[in-house]
Amino acid sequence: MAVKAEKFFTSKLGIIAAAMFATFLWGSAFPAIKLSYTALNIGANEYDKQLLFAGYRFFLAGVMIFLFFTLFKQSLKLRRATIVPLAQLGLVQTFLQYLLFYFGLSYSTGMQGAVIAGTASFFQILFAHFLYADDSLSVRKWLGIALGFGGVLIVNLPKAGADFQFGIGELLLLLAMMASAYGNIMAKERAASMDVSYLTAYQMLFGSIGLIIVGGASAGFLPFDFNSYTLLLVVYLAFLSAAGFILWNNVMKYNKVGKVSMYLFLVPVFGVLLSGLFLNEVMHYTILIGLMLVVVGIIVVNGQKSADKAPKEKLQSSA
């Protein structure tokens, strides 16, 4: 099974298929979350309900993974030696990332959130500079980072062209992308000694329990009035998390960081398109220009010559 998985996730077609599907799912999260907030009457200032909703989503995602692999007779029994590294990963990749992400998205639009999501690859490159040997920041990487953050700034220009604005929502989304990038590196290191499905299921469960406790302590643990529509949204959000992280963690496990990071630019592409489709958000020229700069920046960063594409990636310190 492991040999077949490695063969698929290291093949050109396998990388493209897995990365495109994962990024499509993550891009669809932006409008799905906004629609959920509206349907469940979760206001921008109701932080406790936002956290509780996120906890429901990721707890269900973890359960989905357990049920799926149980059907195939694959045991995901928790091993004592893995509890600490899984809890650390859950703290960063689920609890911290989505605490910041949900708060930030409530103060931003789906399109702006989607474009800012593209900066995760830049933060990943920055962290790799400090955590991996032989992966220093080059002029090409600095140029790509400048283009990417230029895109983030442009997309937040007022629609009327007045004074520049960069609010708390955008700042929180940037911090969420930092947590996402660092969490990806942590997952890559831990996946070397754990099965990806095992790792993904438990980090989501651990992280979701933290979100449920923090949110439920203030909002109560059952404040939502679910119907078939809202339940469908929660199930879909759980599914995209479970499937997306399993696919991406496998891509990260079997490939070099620099080789696969370029596919993260598809998250803002899919996010902008799906937000326009489902939220009826107008794609102003500033959003299009900013999106183009983010995409070009990521391509520039990852467009290294073949000699630069395969750094040794030996960790200098534990992620």
C-alpha positions as CSV (number, residue, x, y, z in Angstrom):
1,M,0.0,0.0,0.0
2,A,2.7,2.5,1.0
3,V,4.8,1.6,-2.1
4,K,1.7,2.2,-4.4
5,A,1.0,5.5,-2.6
6,E,4.6,6.7,-3.0
7,K,4.5,5.8,-6.7
8,F,1.3,7.7,-7.3
9,F,2.2,10.8,-5.3
10,T,5.7,11.1,-6.9
11,S,4.4,10.7,-10.5
12,K,3.8,13.8,-12.5
13,L,0.2,13.0,-13.1
14,G,-0.4,12.0,-9.5
15,I,1.1,15.2,-8.1
16,I,-1.0,17.4,-10.5
17,A,-4.2,15.5,-9.8
18,A,-3.8,15.4,-6.0
19,A,-2.6,19.0,-5.7
20,M,-5.3,20.4,-8.0
21,F,-8.1,18.5,-6.2
22,A,-6.8,19.5,-2.8
23,T,-6.5,23.2,-3.8
24,F,-9.9,23.2,-5.4
25,L,-11.4,21.9,-2.2
26,W,-9.6,24.5,-0.1
27,G,-10.6,27.3,-2.5
28,S,-14.2,26.2,-2.1
29,A,-14.0,26.7,1.7
30,F,-14.1,30.5,1.3
31,P,-17.7,30.8,0.0
32,A,-18.9,27.7,2.0
33,I,-17.8,29.3,5.3
34,K,-19.4,32.7,4.3
35,L,-22.6,30.9,3.4
36,S,-22.6,29.0,6.6
37,Y,-22.2,32.1,8.7
38,T,-25.2,33.7,6.9
39,A,-27.4,30.6,7.2
40,L,-26.6,30.1,10.9
41,N,-26.8,33.8,11.8
42,I,-23.2,33.9,13.0
43,G,-22.2,37.5,13.2
44,A,-18.7,39.0,12.6
45,N,-18.3,39.7,16.4
46,E,-19.5,36.3,17.6
47,Y,-16.1,34.8,17.9
48,D,-17.2,32.0,20.2
49,K,-19.7,30.7,17.7
50,Q,-17.1,30.9,14.9
51,L,-14.7,28.8,16.9
52,L,-17.4,26.3,17.9
53,F,-18.5,26.0,14.3
54,A,-14.9,25.4,13.3
55,G,-14.6,22.7,16.0
56,Y,-17.6,20.9,14.7
57,R,-16.2,20.9,11.2
58,F,-12.8,19.5,12.1
59,F,-14.1,17.0,14.6
60,L,-16.4,15.6,11.9
61,A,-13.5,15.6,9.4
62,G,-11.5,13.5,11.8
63,V,-14.4,11.1,12.3
64,M,-14.9,10.8,8.5
65,I,-11.2,9.7,8.1
66,F,-11.7,7.1,10.9
67,L,-14.9,5.7,9.3
68,F,-13.4,5.6,5.8
69,F,-10.3,3.7,6.8
70,T,-12.2,1.4,9.1
71,L,-14.2,0.3,6.1
72,F,-10.9,-0.8,4.5
73,K,-9.9,-2.7,7.7
74,Q,-7.0,-0.2,8.4
75,S,-6.4,0.4,12.1
76,L,-5.9,4.0,13.3
77,K,-5.4,3.1,17.0
78,L,-3.7,5.9,18.8
79,R,-0.1,5.1,19.8
80,R,1.2,6.7,23.0
81,A,4.6,7.7,21.5
82,T,2.8,9.8,18.9
83,I,0.5,11.8,21.2
84,V,2.8,14.8,21.8
85,P,3.9,15.3,18.2
86,L,0.3,14.9,17.0
87,A,-1.0,17.4,19.7
88,Q,1.7,19.9,18.6
89,L,0.6,19.6,15.0
90,G,-3.1,19.8,15.9
91,L,-2.3,23.0,17.9
92,V,-0.7,24.7,14.9
93,Q,-2.4,23.2,11.8
94,T,-6.0,23.1,13.1
95,F,-6.5,25.1,16.3
96,L,-4.2,28.1,15.7
97,Q,-4.6,28.3,11.9
98,Y,-8.4,28.2,11.9
99,L,-8.8,30.3,15.0
100,L,-7.1,33.1,13.0
101,F,-8.6,32.1,9.7
102,Y,-12.3,32.1,10.9
103,F,-11.9,35.4,12.7
104,G,-10.1,37.0,9.7
105,L,-12.6,35.8,7.1
106,S,-15.5,37.2,9.1
107,Y,-14.0,40.7,8.6
108,S,-13.0,40.2,5.0
109,T,-14.7,39.1,1.7
110,G,-14.4,35.7,0.2
111,M,-12.3,37.0,-2.6
112,Q,-9.9,38.9,-0.4
113,G,-9.5,35.9,1.8
114,A,-8.8,33.7,-1.2
115,V,-6.1,36.0,-2.6
116,I,-4.4,36.3,0.8
117,A,-4.4,32.5,1.1
118,G,-1.8,32.5,-1.7
119,T,0.7,33.9,0.7
120,A,1.0,30.6,2.5
121,S,3.6,29.5,0.0
122,F,5.7,32.5,0.7
123,F,5.7,31.9,4.4
124,Q,6.5,28.3,3.7
125,I,9.6,29.4,1.8
126,L,10.6,31.8,4.6
127,F,10.3,29.0,7.2
128,A,12.2,26.6,5.0
129,H,15.1,29.1,4.9
130,F,15.5,28.9,8.6
131,L,14.5,25.2,9.2
132,Y,16.1,23.5,6.2
133,A,19.8,23.3,5.3
134,D,20.8,24.4,1.8
135,D,17.6,26.2,1.1
136,S,18.5,29.9,1.5
137,L,16.6,32.9,0.1
138,S,17.8,33.8,-3.4
139,V,17.2,37.0,-5.4
140,R,14.5,35.1,-7.3
141,K,12.7,34.2,-4.1
142,W,12.9,37.8,-2.8
143,L,11.4,39.0,-6.0
144,G,8.6,36.5,-5.8
145,I,7.8,37.4,-2.2
146,A,7.7,41.1,-3.2
147,L,5.3,40.4,-6.0
148,G,3.1,38.3,-3.8
149,F,2.8,40.8,-1.0
150,G,2.4,43.6,-3.5
151,G,-0.7,41.6,-4.7
152,V,-2.0,41.4,-1.2
153,L,-1.7,45.1,-0.8
154,I,-3.3,46.0,-4.1
155,V,-6.3,43.7,-3.6
156,N,-7.1,45.7,-0.4
157,L,-7.1,49.1,-2.1
158,P,-10.6,50.7,-1.6
159,K,-12.9,50.0,-4.5
160,A,-13.3,53.8,-5.0
161,G,-9.6,54.3,-5.1
162,A,-9.5,56.4,-1.9
163,D,-7.0,56.0,1.0
164,F,-5.2,52.7,1.4
165,Q,-6.9,50.3,3.8
166,F,-5.6,47.1,5.5
167,G,-7.9,45.9,8.2
168,I,-7.9,43.5,11.1
169,G,-9.4,40.8,8.9
170,E,-6.6,40.8,6.4
171,L,-4.0,40.8,9.2
172,L,-5.5,37.8,10.9
173,L,-5.7,36.0,7.6
174,L,-2.0,36.6,7.0
175,L,-1.2,35.2,10.5
176,A,-3.4,32.2,9.7
177,M,-1.3,31.6,6.5
178,M,1.8,31.7,8.6
179,A,0.4,29.0,10.8
180,S,-0.6,27.0,7.8
181,A,2.8,27.2,6.2
182,Y,4.6,26.1,9.5
183,G,2.0,23.4,10.0
184,N,2.7,22.0,6.5
185,I,6.4,21.7,7.4
186,M,5.6,20.1,10.7
187,A,3.3,17.6,9.0
188,K,6.0,16.8,6.4
189,E,8.5,16.0,9.2
190,R,6.1,13.9,11.2
191,A,4.8,12.0,8.1
192,A,8.2,10.5,7.8
193,S,7.4,8.2,10.8
194,M,3.6,8.1,10.6
195,D,0.9,7.1,8.1
196,V,-0.6,10.3,6.6
197,S,-4.2,9.2,7.3
198,Y,-3.3,8.5,10.9
199,L,-1.5,11.8,11.3
200,T,-4.3,13.8,9.6
201,A,-7.2,12.2,11.6
202,Y,-5.6,12.7,15.0
203,Q,-4.3,16.2,14.5
204,M,-7.8,17.3,13.4
205,L,-9.4,15.6,16.4
206,F,-6.9,17.2,18.9
207,G,-7.2,20.6,17.3
208,S,-11.0,20.5,17.0
209,I,-11.4,19.6,20.7
210,G,-9.5,22.8,21.6
211,L,-11.8,24.8,19.3
212,I,-15.0,23.3,20.7
213,I,-13.9,23.9,24.3
214,V,-12.9,27.5,23.7
215,G,-15.9,28.3,21.7
216,G,-18.4,26.3,23.7
217,A,-17.3,27.7,27.0
218,S,-18.9,31.1,26.0
219,A,-21.5,30.2,23.3
220,G,-22.8,26.9,24.8
221,F,-22.1,23.7,23.0
222,L,-25.4,23.6,21.0
223,P,-26.3,27.1,20.0
224,F,-27.1,26.5,16.3
225,D,-30.4,25.6,14.8
226,F,-29.4,23.2,12.0
227,N,-31.5,22.2,9.1
228,S,-30.8,20.1,6.0
229,Y,-29.1,23.0,4.2
230,T,-26.8,23.9,7.1
231,L,-26.0,20.3,7.8
232,L,-25.0,19.8,4.2
233,L,-22.7,22.8,4.4
234,V,-21.0,21.5,7.6
235,V,-20.6,18.0,6.1
236,Y,-19.1,19.5,2.9
237,L,-16.7,21.6,4.9
238,A,-15.6,18.6,6.9
239,F,-15.2,16.5,3.7
240,L,-13.0,19.1,2.0
241,S,-10.8,19.3,5.1
242,A,-10.4,15.6,5.4
243,A,-9.8,14.9,1.7
244,G,-7.8,18.0,1.1
245,F,-5.3,17.5,4.0
246,I,-4.9,13.8,3.3
247,L,-4.0,14.6,-0.4
248,W,-1.8,17.5,0.4
249,N,0.0,15.8,3.3
250,N,0.8,12.9,1.0
251,V,2.1,15.3,-1.7
252,M,4.3,17.0,0.9
253,K,5.5,13.7,2.3
254,Y,6.8,12.2,-0.9
255,N,8.1,15.4,-2.6
256,K,10.5,18.3,-2.1
257,V,8.9,21.4,-0.6
258,G,10.1,23.6,-3.5
259,K,8.7,21.2,-6.1
260,V,5.1,21.2,-4.9
261,S,4.7,24.7,-3.3
262,M,3.8,26.2,-6.7
263,Y,0.5,24.4,-6.7
264,L,-0.7,26.5,-3.7
265,F,-1.4,29.4,-6.1
266,L,-4.5,27.4,-7.2
267,V,-6.1,28.0,-3.8
268,P,-6.6,31.8,-4.5
269,V,-7.5,31.1,-8.1
270,F,-10.3,28.6,-7.2
271,G,-11.3,30.7,-4.2
272,V,-11.8,33.9,-6.2
273,L,-13.7,32.1,-8.9
274,L,-16.0,30.2,-6.5
275,S,-16.6,33.2,-4.4
276,G,-17.8,35.1,-7.4
277,L,-20.0,32.2,-8.4
278,F,-21.6,31.5,-5.1
279,L,-21.4,34.8,-3.2
280,N,-22.1,37.1,-6.2
281,E,-19.0,39.1,-5.2
282,V,-17.9,41.5,-8.0
283,M,-14.4,40.9,-9.2
284,H,-13.1,44.5,-9.2
285,Y,-9.9,45.2,-11.2
286,T,-7.9,45.6,-8.0
287,I,-8.7,42.0,-7.0
288,L,-7.8,40.7,-10.5
289,I,-4.5,42.7,-10.5
290,G,-3.7,41.5,-7.0
291,L,-4.5,37.9,-7.8
292,M,-2.3,38.1,-10.9
293,L,0.7,39.4,-8.9
294,V,0.2,36.7,-6.3
295,V,0.2,34.0,-8.9
296,V,3.2,35.4,-10.8
297,G,5.1,35.8,-7.5
298,I,4.5,32.1,-6.6
299,I,5.5,31.0,-10.1
300,V,8.7,33.1,-9.9
301,V,9.6,31.7,-6.5
302,N,9.1,28.1,-7.6
303,G,10.5,28.6,-11.1
304,Q,14.0,27.6,-10.0
305,K,16.4,25.9,-12.4
306,S,16.6,22.2,-12.1
307,A,19.8,22.5,-10.0
308,D,17.9,24.5,-7.4
309,K,14.7,22.5,-7.4
310,A,16.1,19.7,-5.3
311,P,17.7,21.0,-2.1
312,K,18.8,18.5,0.4
313,E,16.1,19.7,2.8
314,K,17.9,18.4,5.9
315,L,16.3,19.8,9.0
316,Q,18.6,21.9,11.1
317,S,16.1,21.8,14.0
318,S,12.9,20.1,14.8
319,A,9.7,21.7,13.3
